[in-house]
Amino acid sequence: MRLPVLVMTVAFVISTVLFGQTTPPATPRGTYKIPRLADGHPNLQGTYDLATLTPVERPRGANATMTKDQARSLEIATAKRKATGDAPIAGDRSAPPKGGDGSPGPYGNVGGYNSGWLDPGSSFMVVDGQIKTSLVVDPPDGRVPPYTPQALKRIAGQRPRATSDAIESSDPGLEKTPGAYDDPESRPLGERCLLGFGSTSGPPALPDYFYNNLHQIVQTHDSIVILTEMVHDVRIVRMNQPHLPKTIRKWLGDSTGHWEGDTLVVDTTNFTDKTAFREATEDLHVIERFSRTGPKELLYRFTIDDPATWAKPWSGEYTWPATDSHIYEYACHEANYAMGGVLSGARMREKEESEAKAGK
């Protein structure tokens, strides 16, 4: 997954501020009575805002946690950058220079969103009273394990794929990704309005660090539905059911659930290589755990396993704060109007390069 510039900037600041800091003690929780449905299981229903400044991976050299003062300093700096980006833009300004003006994000290049449209989060994630510097908690260094030699060979030999992990603001361009504009199927699923980018839909459900951060859980005895605001994706978790036959593959996998005490455990297999989470194979296996830890939050944990892709399984966790905000329609549609222009532009460029080589 490629993270937007704002998140990468915050991660860099974390690494420079927190190196060598000590870990603060956990804050003990008071007694909390979990609300329950008629069947006796915890009531997980509600709308949750997954926006956070905490990156998926810990910056190298940083500790696992930071102090309140350190977090506040970084949050204030982020708010100032956003305020600067939200400043009015002169309507009579000249066109941006070829290749962009060098400022962060798509809005500083040749067009795209002003930062006012973006909502990458304004605070860091807190788990059990500790302010974490990464979602990944295992391996202990907070980093995703390295790819296996098999995975590196597979990735190097494949054509560009329209996976859910590609983020439209981090397009490397024709020079670095030949064939990325050959046909609509080469474009990211998020760009084509088919699936939320950045694995926001899951599994695992990760922050997209962009916008439309809300998720809603609706719960019955037999099924649990998770609605993602981004591209209005919906996951249906079938409770206490076996997995579908391996011949049936789904973009979001086949999710089955069961309760372990007061924790909802969701087991997902049967993926398709059309989504390819972080270049995983269709044999990806994801286990998620949802626990209510307070009246206004859930604790979400996930474990990723794909022996053909990573040297070992890895896990992460973060809180899902409840919100009273409303989920709005994500009015994105497949075959959006820009697609024809994007592909036509690529064909024109290829023609110009071909003519230049021929000396015309």
Secondary structure, 3 states (H helix, E strand, C coil): CCCCHHHHHHHHHHHHHHCCCCCCCCCCCCCCCCCECCCCCECCCEEEECCCCCCCCCCCCCCCEECHHHHHHHHHHHHHHHHHHCCCCCCCCCCCCCCCCCCCCHHHCCCCCCHHHCCCCCCCCEECCEEECCCEEECCCCCCCCECHHHHHHHHHCCCCCCCCCCHHHCCCCCCCCCCCCCHHHCCCCCCCCCCHHHCCCCCCCCCCCCCCEEEEEECCCEEEEEECHHHEEEEEEECCCCCCCCCCECCCEEEEEEECCEEEEEEECECCCCCHHHCCCCCEEEEEEEEEECCEEEEEEEEECCCCECCCEEEEEEEEECCCCCCCCCCCCCCCHHHHHHHHHHHHHHHHHHHHHCC
